[in-house]
């Protein structure tokens, strides 16, 4: 097995299905020229402007300037740092990205930007993901921050609108990278994203977590506010951003938790950036942010966030059991039932899955489920009547495994409308409410085929179209220029012929740049 295949084999199945082969031979000669052009500029510009670990990090993670890196070569180097990488196709769901990162696995977009988008790409690409993110993880402390940040993002609660925004961003990036896309298709994709953004009812935990990540791991500066250096991947992988960010046109402010409530616009250069004192400062802000999330606070606050989100999340009961489903109703008690908790009963919409320590047990329950809070025990079988300190009374017949029939209930003497057949859980407290299923692998085994993400591969189609857009004659010229440079043999007459041939392709400035560079070398 190759180093990358060994990495993929270690991933759980629900993550493996987002991984794609790098298909190194599919990169065109122009793709390699794009990589070389960007990396040479970045290395020259960033040598004294990036965090000191940047240049040594390129070498430590297997990234050179002359050609697109092989993920196998990167994995050999990353393994020494306790990390790994896998190829993915463009945008992947945020929960997948953050779970991989929490595991110490970089998701590397296998595609590369076109020469038209050489300064900035609307889609993730191998320049951003490898040359941006990988070098700084040569710092063990920063690498630990990325893992912690991934874990926090993974546990943050997302909303249905967050999912709609993600799908719209993914669609727009595919359309913009498709050389055959019409103006109408681009306009429609942009309108879809605008509508998705307008549909957001409130700022979710997931959105705040993504902002924190953006202003640190993507667009972070480090050092003194007056003379900072660059460590954010978005800045390290864009020559335009790298040059602009350190000018007086960009306001620099000390990093604080305020960054989680600061919006950003991916379509333009940022007017303001946050400066971390050092990598320890990142942990200080992350811990402050983490303390505001439902998975840390639990109780009423966690339940209200899960209810408002309308997405699949999981409740962690006081005895360690985890209940995954959609919270659809809360019934408050007349008095607190535990610290920070005043809910007497929570209704979840199926499917509902029970787990412990992140490991699901048995088949998910497809009907409704109820979580009642208070001291009490449900018999394994037979009739039952429970009177809880919250003022809640429940009675019915236990079938086994938590399933109950003929369920009836009262709260402070008021008759409740309850499902006659349900899964019933009893808990004395609710220390945590976290985003997504408690056992993503088990959830994926049962419901992964319902994930629309894997239906159709727009990024792959766009990649094929980009390859076809490169005329064979133009590709041949790129190959010859590359061979001449790598062989170290330049012929003035042939370079003159190549320069004339390049003028036949008026929209391809990159080939002319490559030829002129060789001509300059030959004259020197």
C-alpha positions in Angstrom: 0.0 0.0 0.0 1.1 3.6 -0.7 1.5 6.0 2.2 -1.8 7.7 1.2 -3.6 4.4 0.9 -2.5 3.5 4.4 -3.8 6.8 5.6 -7.2 6.2 3.9 -7.4 2.7 5.3 -7.2 4.1 8.8 -10.2 6.4 8.3 -13.7 5.3 9.3 -16.0 4.5 6.4 -18.1 7.6 6.8 -15.0 9.7 6.1 -13.5 7.5 3.4 -16.4 8.1 1.1 -15.4 11.8 0.8 -11.9 10.9 -0.2 -10.8 10.9 -3.8 -7.6 9.7 -5.6 -5.2 12.5 -6.4 -4.7 11.0 -10.0 -1.4 12.7 -10.3 -1.1 11.9 -14.0 -4.3 13.9 -14.7 -2.6 17.2 -13.9 -1.9 19.0 -17.2 1.4 20.7 -18.1 -0.3 24.0 -17.5 -1.4 22.9 -14.0 2.2 22.4 -13.0 3.1 25.8 -14.5 0.3 27.4 -12.3 1.7 25.7 -9.2 5.3 26.8 -10.0 4.3 30.4 -10.8 2.4 30.8 -7.5 4.9 28.9 -5.3 7.9 30.8 -6.6 6.2 34.1 -5.9 5.0 33.1 -2.5 8.4 31.7 -1.3 10.2 34.9 -2.5 7.7 37.2 -0.9 7.1 35.3 2.3 10.6 34.5 3.3 10.7 37.4 5.8 7.0 38.1 6.2 5.6 34.7 7.2 6.0 33.0 10.6 9.6 31.7 10.8 8.4 28.1 10.6 6.9 28.6 7.1 10.0 28.0 4.9 11.2 25.0 7.0 7.6 23.8 7.1 7.5 23.6 3.3 10.4 21.2 3.3 9.2 19.3 6.4 5.8 18.6 4.7 7.1 17.6 1.3 6.2 20.7 -0.7 8.5 22.0 -3.4 8.1 24.9 -5.8 8.7 23.2 -9.1 5.8 20.9 -9.4 2.5 20.0 -7.7 3.2 17.8 -4.7 2.4 14.2 -4.5 0.2 13.3 -1.6 2.3 10.1 -1.1 5.4 12.3 -0.7 3.5 14.6 1.7 2.3 11.7 3.8 5.8 10.3 4.2 6.9 13.7 5.6 3.7 14.5 7.5 3.9 11.1 9.3 7.0 12.4 11.1 4.9 15.3 12.5 2.1 13.0 13.6 -0.2 14.2 10.7 -1.4 12.8 7.4 -3.4 14.1 4.4 -6.0 12.8 2.0 -7.3 14.1 -1.3 -10.9 15.4 -1.5 -12.8 17.0 -4.3 -13.4 20.7 -3.6 -15.8 21.7 -0.8 -16.7 18.9 1.7 -19.3 19.2 4.5 -17.9 21.2 7.4 -18.5 18.3 9.8 -16.3 16.1 7.6 -13.6 18.7 7.4 -13.5 19.4 11.1 -13.6 15.7 12.1 -10.6 15.0 9.8 -8.7 17.9 11.2 -9.5 16.8 14.8 -7.9 13.5 13.8 -4.8 15.2 12.5 -5.6 14.6 8.8 -5.4 17.5 6.3 -8.2 17.4 3.7 -6.3 18.4 0.5 -8.4 19.6 -2.4 -6.9 17.6 -5.3 -7.7 20.1 -8.0 -5.7 23.2 -8.8 -6.9 26.6 -9.8 -6.9 27.7 -13.4 -4.5 30.3 -14.8 -7.4 32.7 -15.0 -7.8 32.5 -11.2 -4.1 32.3 -10.4 -4.2 35.1 -7.8 -7.4 33.9 -6.1 -9.6 30.9 -6.6 -13.3 30.6 -5.6 -12.8 27.0 -4.8 -10.5 25.0 -2.5 -7.4 23.9 -4.4 -4.2 22.1 -3.7 -2.2 25.4 -3.5 -4.3 26.6 -0.7 -4.7 23.3 1.2 -1.1 22.1 0.9 1.1 25.2 0.6 -1.2 27.2 2.9 -2.1 24.8 5.7 0.6 22.2 5.8 3.8 24.3 6.4 2.7 25.8 9.7 1.9 22.5 11.3 5.7 22.0 11.5 5.1 23.9 14.7 3.8 21.2 17.1 1.9 23.8 19.2 0.1 25.2 16.2 -0.6 21.7 14.9 -2.3 21.0 18.3 -4.4 24.2 17.9 -5.6 23.0 14.5 -6.7 19.7 16.0 -8.5 21.4 18.9 -10.1 23.9 16.6 -11.3 21.0 14.5 -12.8 19.3 17.5 -14.6 22.4 18.6 -16.0 23.0 15.1 -17.1 19.4 14.9 -19.1 19.7 18.2 -20.7 23.1 17.4 -24.4 23.0 16.5 -25.3 23.8 12.9 -28.6 24.8 11.5 -30.6 23.7 8.4 -29.7 27.1 6.9 -26.0 26.5 7.4 -26.4 23.4 5.3 -28.2 25.4 2.6 -25.4 28.0 2.6 -22.7 25.2 2.3 -24.5 23.6 -0.7 -24.8 27.0 -2.4 -21.1 27.9 -1.9 -20.1 24.5 -3.2 -22.4 25.0 -6.3 -21.0 28.5 -7.0 -17.4 27.3 -6.8 -18.1 24.5 -9.2 -19.8 26.8 -11.7 -17.1 29.4 -11.5 -14.4 26.8 -12.1 -16.2 25.4 -15.1 -14.8 26.9 -18.3 -18.0 26.1 -20.2 -20.4 27.8 -17.6 -22.5 30.6 -19.1 -23.1 34.0 -17.5 -26.6 33.0 -16.7 -25.4 29.9 -14.8 -22.9 31.9 -12.8 -25.6 34.5 -12.0 -28.1 31.8 -10.9 -25.4 30.2 -8.6 -24.6 33.6 -7.1 -28.3 34.3 -6.6 -28.8 30.9 -4.9 -26.0 31.8 -2.4 -27.5 35.2 -1.7 -30.8 33.7 -1.0 -29.3 31.0 1.3 -27.5 33.7 3.3 -30.7 35.7 3.6 -32.5 32.6 4.9 -30.5 32.5 8.0 -32.6 33.1 11.1 -29.8 33.7 13.5 -26.0 33.3 13.9 -25.4 29.6 14.8 -22.7 28.0 16.8 -21.4 26.5 13.6 -21.2 30.0 11.9 -19.4 31.4 14.9 -16.9 28.5 14.9 -16.3 29.0 11.2 -15.5 32.7 11.8 -13.1 31.9 14.5 -11.3 29.4 12.2 -11.3 32.0 9.4 -9.8 34.8 11.4 -7.1 32.5 12.8 -6.2 29.4 10.7 -7.2 31.0 7.4 -6.5 34.8 7.8 -4.4 35.1 11.0 -1.5 37.3 11.7 0.9 36.8 14.6 3.4 38.8 16.6 3.1 42.5 17.4 0.2 44.6 16.0 2.6 47.1 14.6 4.8 44.5 12.8 3.0 41.1 12.5 3.9 38.1 10.4 1.6 35.8 8.5 0.5 32.3 9.5 -3.1 32.0 8.1 -3.4 29.6 5.2 -5.5 31.9 3.1 -2.8 34.6 3.3 0.1 32.1 2.8 -1.5 30.7 -0.4 -2.5 34.0 -2.2 0.2 36.3 -3.4 -2.3 39.2 -3.7 -3.5 38.7 -0.1 0.0 38.2 1.2 1.1 41.5 -0.3 -2.0 43.4 0.7 -2.4 42.2 4.3 0.7 43.8 5.8 0.0 47.3 4.2 -1.6 50.2 6.1 -4.7 49.6 4.1 -5.6 46.7 6.4 -6.4 47.5 10.0 -4.8 45.2 12.6 -6.4 44.5 15.9 -5.4 42.2 18.8 -7.0 38.7 18.5 -10.0 38.2 20.9 -13.2 36.3 21.0 -14.7 39.2 19.1 -13.5 37.4 15.9 -16.2 34.8 16.4 -18.8 37.5 15.9 -17.0 39.3 13.0 -18.4 38.5 9.5 -16.1 38.1 6.5 -16.6 38.4 2.8 -14.7 35.7 0.7 -15.1 37.8 -2.5 -12.8 40.6 -1.5 -9.6 41.2 0.4 -10.2 41.7 4.1 -10.1 45.3 5.4 -9.3 44.1 9.0 -7.2 41.2 10.4 -6.7 39.9 13.9 -3.2 39.5 15.3 -2.4 36.7 17.8 0.4 37.5 20.3 1.8 33.9 19.8 0.4 30.4 19.3 -0.6 30.2 23.0 -2.8 33.2 22.4 -4.8 31.1 20.0 -5.6 28.5 22.7 -6.7 31.3 25.1 -9.3 32.6 22.6 -10.4 29.1 21.6 -11.0 28.1 25.2 -13.1 31.3 25.8 -15.1 30.5 22.7 -15.5 26.8 23.6 -17.0 27.8 27.0 -19.9 29.4 25.2 -21.0 26.3 23.2 -23.8 23.9 24.0 -21.5 20.9 24.3 -19.8 22.6 27.2 -22.9 24.2 28.8 -25.6 21.6 28.3 -28.9 22.1 30.2 -31.6 24.5 29.0 -29.2 26.5 26.9 -28.1 23.4 25.0 -31.6 22.2 24.5 -32.8 25.6 23.2 -30.0 25.7 20.7 -30.8 22.2 19.4 -34.5 23.0 19.1 -33.8 26.2 17.2 -31.3 24.5 14.9 -33.8 21.9 13.5 -30.9 19.6 12.8 -29.6 16.3 14.1 -27.7 16.7 17.3 -27.1 14.6 20.4 -27.9 14.9 24.1 -25.5 13.6 26.7 -27.3 12.4 29.8 -25.9 12.5 33.3 -25.2 8.7 33.2 -23.2 9.0 30.0 -25.8 7.8 27.6 -26.1 9.7 24.3 -29.3 10.2 22.5 -29.1 11.4 18.8 -32.0 12.9 17.0 -33.9 16.2 16.2 -35.2 18.1 19.2 -38.7 19.2 18.3 -40.3 20.1 21.6 -39.4 21.1 25.1 -41.8 21.0 28.1 -40.6 23.2 31.0 -41.0 22.0 34.6 -42.4 24.2 37.3 -39.0 24.1 39.1 -35.4 23.3 38.2 -34.7 19.6 37.9 -30.9 19.8 37.8 -28.2 22.4 37.6 -28.9 24.6 34.6 -31.9 22.5 33.6 -35.6 23.2 34.0 -37.0 21.0 31.2 -39.3 18.2 32.4 -39.6 16.5 29.0 -37.9 16.7 25.6 -39.4 15.2 22.5 -37.1 14.1 19.6 -38.1 13.2 16.1 -36.9 9.9 14.7 -34.7 8.4 13.7 -33.1 8.3 17.1 -29.9 6.5 18.0 -28.6 5.6 21.5 -24.9 5.4 22.1 -22.3 5.6 24.9 -18.8 7.1 24.6 -19.4 7.8 20.9 -20.3 4.2 20.1 -23.8 3.4 18.9 -25.6 0.3 20.1 -28.2 -1.5 18.1 -30.5 -0.4 15.4 -31.8 3.2 15.5 -35.3 3.8 16.6 -37.4 5.2 13.7 -40.3 6.6 15.8 -40.5 9.5 18.3 -38.4 9.5 21.4 -38.9 11.2 24.8 -36.3 12.2 27.4 -37.8 12.8 30.9 -35.6 14.4 33.5 -35.7 13.4 37.2 -34.9 10.5 39.5 -36.7 7.4 38.5 -36.2 4.0 36.8 -38.1 2.5 33.8 -38.7 -1.2 34.2 -37.3 -3.5 31.5 -40.8 -5.0 31.0 -44.4 -4.5 32.1 -46.6 -1.7 33.3 -45.1 1.3 34.9 -46.0 4.6 36.6 -43.4 7.3 37.2 -43.8 10.4 39.3 -40.9 12.8 38.9 -39.9 15.7 41.0 -40.4 18.0 38.0 -44.2 17.5 38.4 -44.2 15.0 35.4 -46.2 11.8 35.7 -45.7 9.1 33.0 -47.5 5.7 32.7 -47.6 3.0 30.2 -46.3 -0.5 29.3 -42.5 -1.2 28.8 -41.8 -3.6 26.0 -38.0 -3.7 26.5 -35.0 -1.7 25.4 -36.7 1.5 26.3 -39.7 1.1 24.0 -43.0 1.9 25.7 -46.6 1.5 24.6 -49.9 3.1 25.6 -47.9 6.1 27.0 -49.8 8.8 28.9 -48.5 11.7 30.8 -49.4 14.7 33.0 -47.4 17.8 33.9 -48.5 19.5 37.1 -51.9 17.8 36.6 -52.2 18.9 33.0 -52.8 16.2 30.5 -50.1 15.9 27.8 -50.4 14.9 24.2 -47.8 12.2 23.9 -47.1 9.5 21.3 -48.7 6.3 22.3 -45.6 4.3 21.1 -42.2 5.8 21.8 -38.6 5.3 23.0 -38.4 6.6 26.5 -35.2 7.8 28.3 -34.8 8.9 31.9 -32.0 11.2 33.0 -31.1 13.1 36.1 -29.2 15.8 34.2 -28.0 17.1 30.9 -24.3 18.0 31.0 -23.9 18.4 27.2 -25.7 19.0 23.9 -23.5 18.7 20.9 -23.7 19.0 17.2 -24.4 16.1 14.9 -24.7 12.4 15.8 -22.7 11.1 18.8 -21.5 8.2 16.6 -21.1 9.6 13.1 -19.8 6.2 11.8 -22.9 4.3 13.0 -25.2 7.1 11.8 -23.6 7.0 8.4 -24.0 3.2 8.2 -27.7 3.5 8.6 -28.4 6.8 6.8 -25.3 7.8 4.8 -26.9 6.9 1.5 -29.4 9.7 2.1 -26.6 12.2 1.9 -27.1 14.2 -1.3 -23.4 15.3 -1.3 -22.2 12.1 -2.9 -24.9 12.2 -5.6 -23.2 13.6 -8.7 -19.6 14.9 -8.6 -19.7 18.4 -10.0 -16.1 19.1 -9.1 -14.9 16.1 -11.1 -17.0 17.2 -14.1 -15.5 20.7 -13.8 -12.0 19.2 -13.7 -12.6 17.1 -16.9 -13.9 20.2 -18.7 -10.8 22.2 -17.6 -8.5 19.5 -19.0 -10.4 19.4 -22.3 -10.2 23.2 -22.5 -6.4 22.9 -22.8 -5.7 22.6 -26.5 -3.2 19.8 -27.4 -0.9 22.2 -29.3 -0.7 24.4 -26.2 -0.1 21.5 -23.9 2.8 20.4 -26.1 4.4 23.8 -25.8 4.1 23.7 -22.0 5.7 20.3 -21.9 8.6 21.4 -24.0 9.2 24.5 -21.9 9.1 22.3 -18.7 11.5 19.7 -20.2 13.9 22.5 -21.3 13.9 24.0 -17.8 14.3 20.7 -15.9 17.0 19.5 -18.3 18.9 22.7 -17.8 19.5 23.1 -21.5 18.2 26.2 -23.3 18.6 26.9 -27.0 18.2 30.6 -27.9 16.8 29.8 -31.4 14.2 27.4 -30.1 13.2 29.8 -27.3 12.6 32.4 -30.0 10.4 30.0 -31.9 8.5 29.1 -28.7 8.0 32.8 -27.9 6.4 33.3 -31.4 4.3 30.1 -31.0 3.0 31.4 -27.7 1.5 34.5 -29.3 -1.0 32.2 -31.1 -2.7 31.7 -27.7 -3.5 35.3 -26.8 -5.4 34.4 -23.6 -2.6 32.3 -22.2 -0.2 34.7 -20.5 1.3 32.1 -18.4 3.1 30.3 -21.2 4.6 33.5 -22.4 5.8 34.2 -18.8 7.5 30.8 -18.7 9.2 31.3 -22.0 10.4 34.8 -21.1 11.9 33.4 -17.8 13.9 30.8 -19.8 15.0 33.5 -22.3 16.2 35.6 -19.4 18.1 32.7 -18.0 19.7 31.9 -21.3 20.9 35.5 -21.7 22.3 35.5 -18.2 
